[in-house]
Each structure stands twice: as C-alpha cells, then as structure tokens.
Amino acid sequence: MTIAFLKKEKYFSEITQPKDIVSVIVCWNKSDSWFNIFIEKAKSCVSSMSSNELIGMMSSLANSSSRPPHVLRLICDTFEQKKKGLTVDKLLLLAQSAAKLRFMDNRLRQIIADDTFANISRFTKWSQINTIVNSMTKLHIGNLRTWNAIAAWINNNQMNAALDELSYAVHWCAIAGKGDLIQEASVFLCEKLTSSKIDSPKTWLSAVYALATCDRLSPELAQTVLQPTFVANILGGLSGFRKLMVVTTIAQMQYFLKGTLNKAYQGPSVDILDLMQFPSTTLNDMAFKLRYGKNEEGNVRYFHSLLHKLVPVNSHAFPPALTEDGIFVNAVIKLDVKGDRFVPLSHFEETKAPRLAVIYLSWKDRTLPCTDDDKSTLMGPPLLNIRLLKARGFIPVLFSQEDFDSNSSLKHQFTRIKTKLEEASDDRGNR
C-alpha cells in the first residue's frame, strides 16, 4: 500500500457524520477513482444511521441539489427497515427533501402518504399543510385516503387562513387533480379574491388558474387576467418558454370564460400568436418541447410515427399543434366508423363525424402508484385541458406509453390506436 492510500483510508475512517458524508459527495470529483471507494465506505455509515440522521442527510443532499442514486437508494432501504412514526416536523423535512430531489422511490412516497394520514390531526399551521401539499403534488402521490384527510383539514380551517396561504393550498391541490375534494375552500377563495387583491400578478394568475381547475372560477375573476394592463405586467421581462407558459395559461382562462362562464363576453381578449410574435411552426415546436421535455420526446415522436402511418398527417390528420386556447394537441382526426375510414381534411366540415382530439399523456400528467393497490389518476392540468376541449366540441382520446408495450408487435400497436379512436367516435355516435 502507498502512503497516499493509507492517508486516504485514515481520512475516510474519520468521516461518519451525515453532513460530512454529504459534503464529500457534493464536492468530490466523481471521476476520481477514490470517489467510488469513498461511496463504499459511506454505505456502511448510512446503514447504521437513525431515521432522524437519514432525514438530515436527505435534507443536506436536497439543499446541495445532489442526487447520487446509489446513496439515495441505500438511504431508502435503511429508512424502510427503521421506519417508525415520524413527528410532523421530520415528516415535512422528509417530504420536502424528496420533492426537491424528485426522488420517486415508491417505498418512500408510501411512507410519506401513510405518515401524513397518521399525523393529520397534529398539523396546526397552514405552513405545515402547504409544505405537505406542495411536496405530495411534486412527488405525484395520489393516495386518496391521504388526500381526503388533507382536504378535510383545508376545508375545516379555511376561515383561519391568510389569503396567500389559502391560495397556495388550493393551487397545489388543483395541480394534483384533487380540486373536487376542496370545493368548500375553493368557493371561499373565490369570494375572498373578489373583494381582495394579491399584489403579485404571477400569484394572482396561479389562483385564477387553480379555481378554473377546481371548476369554481367566477366570470369576474376570469376577466381580470385578460385586462391589457395585467397581461403587460405579467409578461414584462419574460421570453421564450417562460413567456409561452404564461401566455398559454391566460389563453386557457380566456376560453374557460368564453366557453363555459359567459358566452356573451365581449371584453378584452388575447391572441397567442400576437403575444408571442413567433411563426406558428416555431410556436408549435416550442409548445411540444414545453409539454414533454427532452426525456419524453423520443416516446412522443414514436407515437406520432405510428399515428401518422395509420392516419396520414396533413391529408387526414391535423399535425401536432398548439390550439388558440393554449392546449397542445397531438392530432385532430375524424373517423367515419360506419364507413371504416378516416375522413380527409378536405371533407372535414361537411362530414358529421365527431372531431377527435388526440392527446399523448406525459408521465407528469398522472399520479404515480406507490403500491399495486394504488390507482393512477390524472393531474389537474390535463383534467382542465380535457374539459376545455370538450367545451369546444372535441372528443379527447388519451394515449400514453402504457398503450405501447415494447414487446408487442407493430400490428398490435396499430390496432390499439385504431380501437381507441373507433371507441371514441362510436361513443359519440350512439348518444
């Protein structure tokens, strides 16, 4: 053994505290051969830590934005073996850290759901409930028992909340797709916003969007985000994808107003192309990237290739595009079920077949089951999009990666697409 090796060995043996282990993980050059040796040494330390130490270590990793997968898995393994009832503070720290790290381990998410349910009577502050709601939403936890308990707390304590606290809670419940559980709180928030004011345009738009997702938005509040001064203020300094995200949200609120709340509305309006100042092709490409990100782009393009072989794009299917209402649609198709044919675009208007809006769901659009008994449900944004598309007269047809098993044949995948489209068209035709 070299002297350098012995010095490193001595150094490693002195590193036993969670914060010190995290410091080395964060700062050490990952390509250094010594790093892997240190990780092996660190594993023995992690496996002997208490639950509180494990949570502290996760918090340190989250604060440093470091996600070493082998260490996180070991933390989770050890935590599962030593798990016991957590205090509210430790539960919140664990949930917040996991959310920051986007650590989607099923065991850890189930622990967070179970301990939240067990501790809900011990929540005494809105800051506590908002931390857990934010974290569970970001972790895509859909456990209905836990969400029912959270919703009951919010509905029962709504009168004691400051406006920004209630707005925050309703927003994250809405994003999680649990707006139906907090109807009392969302109605109360709508009333408070009608007579109050939130200084931040971003926070105001978030509140309005949340109420629309909960289906509790008033026409008066919807109109506020269409006023030229509001639009100018909230878009000031924004560009690119951040600007597009805000513009599409406003466009959705506009159609929520015009299509469902007040069809006679004649006030100020917005146009996505005018606000973005990009050609439609550029805008559609930006909307695609904003919708799916790099990680899912390959899966979506594969789906498009299958769909377009079955229904040729630009002759029988409108291409993927951002609608005027701020919704990205993967295709618009008409299927004549009786004639067993897809309707050419040149005959779209004269054919009475329903318009099918094809939507490819991202993993971000759904909750992620923690156990085999858990069911995946839609998050708030796709639920709102579906409602708006239906108001426009479309039939949304949903697809996801689960529809296309990598082991299934191409013939089976084409059949799967055709069957879903036929069922959607036939369902409308039989009404």
Backbone hydrogen bonds, N-H to C=O, Kabsch-Sander energy under -0.5 kcal/mol:
donor,donor_aa,acceptor,acceptor_aa,energy
6,L,2,T,-2.1
7,K,3,I,-2.4
8,K,4,A,-2.3
9,E,5,F,-2.8
10,K,6,L,-2.2
11,Y,7,K,-2.3
12,F,8,K,-3.0
13,S,9,E,-2.1
14,E,10,K,-0.9
14,E,11,Y,-0.8
15,I,12,F,-1.5
16,T,14,E,-1.0
21,I,17,Q,-2.4
22,V,18,P,-2.5
23,S,19,K,-2.0
24,V,20,D,-2.0
25,I,21,I,-2.4
26,V,22,V,-2.8
27,C,23,S,-2.4
28,W,24,V,-2.7
30,K,28,W,-0.5
32,D,29,N,-1.7
35,F,32,D,-1.7
36,N,32,D,-0.6
37,I,33,S,-1.0
38,F,34,W,-2.6
39,I,35,F,-2.4
40,E,36,N,-1.8
41,K,37,I,-1.8
42,A,38,F,-3.0
43,K,39,I,-2.0
44,S,40,E,-0.9
45,C,41,K,-1.0
46,V,42,A,-2.6
47,S,43,K,-2.3
48,S,44,S,-0.5
48,S,45,C,-1.0
49,M,46,V,-1.8
54,L,50,S,-2.3
55,I,51,S,-2.4
56,G,52,N,-2.3
57,M,53,E,-2.2
58,M,54,L,-2.3
59,S,55,I,-2.4
60,S,56,G,-2.1
61,L,57,M,-2.3
62,A,58,M,-2.5
63,N,59,S,-2.5
64,S,60,S,-1.4
65,S,62,A,-1.2
66,S,61,L,-2.6
72,L,68,P,-2.5
73,R,69,P,-2.5
74,L,70,H,-1.7
75,I,71,V,-2.7
76,C,72,L,-2.4
77,D,73,R,-2.7
78,T,74,L,-2.7
79,F,75,I,-2.8
80,E,76,C,-2.5
81,Q,77,D,-1.5
82,K,78,T,-1.7
83,K,79,F,-0.8
91,L,87,T,-2.6
92,L,88,V,-2.6
93,L,89,D,-2.1
94,L,90,K,-2.4
95,A,91,L,-2.8
96,Q,92,L,-2.7
97,S,93,L,-2.2
98,A,94,L,-2.5
99,A,95,A,-2.3
100,K,96,Q,-2.3
101,L,97,S,-2.1
102,R,98,A,-0.6
102,R,99,A,-0.8
103,F,98,A,-2.5
104,M,102,R,-0.9
109,R,105,D,-2.3
110,Q,106,N,-2.2
111,I,107,R,-2.1
112,I,108,L,-2.2
113,A,109,R,-2.2
114,D,110,Q,-2.9
115,D,111,I,-2.8
116,T,112,I,-1.9
117,F,113,A,-2.0
118,A,114,D,-2.3
119,N,115,D,-1.8
120,I,116,T,-0.9
120,I,117,F,-0.6
122,R,119,N,-2.7
123,F,120,I,-1.2
129,I,125,K,-1.7
130,N,126,W,-2.6
131,T,127,S,-1.6
132,I,128,Q,-2.0
133,V,129,I,-2.3
134,N,130,N,-2.3
135,S,131,T,-2.2
136,M,132,I,-2.8
137,T,133,V,-2.0
138,K,134,N,-2.2
139,L,135,S,-1.9
140,H,137,T,-1.4
141,I,136,M,-2.6
142,G,140,H,-0.6
147,W,143,N,-2.3
148,N,144,L,-2.7
149,A,145,R,-1.6
150,I,146,T,-2.4
151,A,147,W,-2.9
152,A,148,N,-2.2
153,W,149,A,-1.9
154,I,150,I,-2.4
155,N,151,A,-3.0
156,N,152,A,-2.3
157,N,153,W,-1.5
158,Q,154,I,-0.5
158,Q,155,N,-0.5
160,N,157,N,-1.5
161,A,158,Q,-1.3
166,L,162,A,-2.5
167,S,163,L,-2.5
168,Y,164,D,-1.9
169,A,165,E,-2.1
170,V,166,L,-2.6
171,H,167,S,-2.3
172,W,168,Y,-2.1
173,C,169,A,-2.1
174,A,170,V,-2.4
175,I,171,H,-2.4
176,A,172,W,-1.7
177,G,174,A,-1.5
178,K,173,C,-2.8
181,L,178,K,-1.6
182,I,178,K,-0.5
182,I,179,G,-1.0
183,Q,180,D,-0.5
186,S,182,I,-2.5
187,V,183,Q,-2.3
188,F,184,E,-2.1
189,L,185,A,-2.4
190,C,186,S,-2.2
191,E,187,V,-2.0
192,K,188,F,-2.3
193,L,189,L,-2.7
194,T,190,C,-1.5
195,S,191,E,-1.0
196,S,192,K,-0.8
199,D,197,K,-0.5
204,W,200,S,-2.4
205,L,201,P,-2.7
206,S,202,K,-2.1
207,A,203,T,-2.1
208,V,204,W,-2.4
209,Y,205,L,-2.9
210,A,206,S,-2.3
211,L,207,A,-2.2
212,A,208,V,-2.0
213,T,209,Y,-2.4
214,C,210,A,-2.1
215,D,212,A,-1.2
216,R,211,L,-3.4
217,L,211,L,-0.5
222,A,218,S,-2.2
223,Q,219,P,-2.0
224,T,220,E,-0.8
224,T,221,L,-0.7
225,V,221,L,-0.7
225,V,222,A,-0.9
226,L,223,Q,-1.5
227,Q,223,Q,-0.5
227,Q,224,T,-0.7
231,V,227,Q,-2.5
232,A,228,P,-2.5
233,N,229,T,-2.2
234,I,230,F,-2.6
235,L,231,V,-1.8
236,G,232,A,-0.9
238,L,235,L,-2.1
242,R,239,S,-0.9
243,K,239,S,-1.2
244,L,240,G,-2.3
245,M,241,F,-2.3
246,V,242,R,-1.5
247,V,243,K,-2.8
248,T,244,L,-2.7
249,T,245,M,-1.4
250,I,246,V,-2.3
251,A,247,V,-2.4
252,Q,248,T,-2.1
253,M,249,T,-2.0
254,Q,250,I,-2.2
255,Y,251,A,-2.0
256,F,252,Q,-2.2
257,L,253,M,-2.0
258,K,254,Q,-2.8
259,G,255,Y,-3.3
260,T,256,F,-1.1
261,L,256,F,-1.3
261,L,257,L,-0.7
262,N,257,L,-3.5
265,Y,262,N,-1.9
275,L,271,D,-2.3
276,M,272,I,-2.6
277,Q,273,L,-2.3
283,L,279,P,-2.4
284,N,280,S,-2.7
285,D,281,T,-1.9
286,M,282,T,-2.3
287,A,283,L,-2.6
288,F,284,N,-2.1
289,K,285,D,-2.1
290,L,286,M,-2.7
291,R,287,A,-2.2
292,Y,288,F,-2.1
293,G,289,K,-2.0
296,E,292,Y,-0.7
297,E,293,G,-0.7
297,E,294,K,-0.6
298,G,294,K,-0.5
300,V,296,E,-2.2
301,R,297,E,-2.5
302,Y,298,G,-1.9
303,F,299,N,-2.1
304,H,300,V,-2.6
305,S,301,R,-2.2
306,L,302,Y,-2.0
307,L,303,F,-2.8
308,H,304,H,-2.8
309,K,305,S,-1.1
310,L,306,L,-1.5
311,V,307,L,-3.5
314,N,317,A,-3.4
315,S,312,P,-0.8
316,H,312,P,-2.5
317,A,312,P,-1.2
318,F,332,V,-2.1
321,A,329,V,-2.5
323,T,321,A,-0.6
323,T,327,I,-2.8
326,G,323,T,-2.0
329,V,321,A,-2.9
329,V,327,I,-0.6
330,N,358,V,-2.1
331,A,358,V,-0.9
332,V,318,F,-0.8
333,I,356,L,-2.2
334,K,316,H,-0.5
335,L,354,P,-0.5
336,D,334,K,-0.5
336,D,341,R,-2.8
337,V,335,L,-1.2
340,D,336,D,-0.9
341,R,336,D,-1.9
343,V,334,K,-2.7
345,L,315,S,-2.9
347,H,344,P,-1.9
348,F,345,L,-1.4
351,T,347,H,-1.0
351,T,348,F,-0.7
355,R,393,G,-0.5
356,L,333,I,-3.4
356,L,354,P,-0.5
357,A,355,R,-0.6
357,A,395,I,-2.0
358,V,331,A,-2.9
358,V,356,L,-0.8
359,I,397,V,-2.7
361,L,359,I,-0.7
361,L,399,F,-3.6
365,D,362,S,-1.6
366,R,363,W,-1.3
367,T,377,T,-2.8
368,L,140,H,-3.0
374,D,371,T,-0.9
379,M,365,D,-3.2
380,G,175,I,-2.4
383,L,379,M,-1.4
384,L,380,G,-2.4
385,N,381,P,-2.5
386,I,382,P,-2.5
387,R,383,L,-1.9
388,L,384,L,-2.4
389,L,385,N,-2.6
390,K,386,I,-2.3
391,A,387,R,-1.8
392,R,388,L,-1.3
393,G,390,K,-1.4
394,F,389,L,-2.5
395,I,355,R,-2.5
397,V,357,A,-2.7
398,L,396,P,-0.5
399,F,359,I,-2.7
403,D,400,S,-1.9
404,F,401,Q,-1.7
408,S,405,D,-1.8
413,Q,409,S,-1.9
414,F,410,L,-2.7
415,T,411,K,-2.3
416,R,412,H,-2.1
417,I,413,Q,-1.9
418,K,414,F,-2.6
419,T,415,T,-2.8
420,K,416,R,-2.0
421,L,417,I,-2.2
422,E,418,K,-2.6
423,E,419,T,-2.7
424,A,420,K,-2.0
425,S,421,L,-2.2
426,D,422,E,-3.0
427,D,423,E,-2.0
428,R,424,A,-1.4
429,G,425,S,-2.1
430,N,426,D,-1.5
431,R,428,R,-1.3
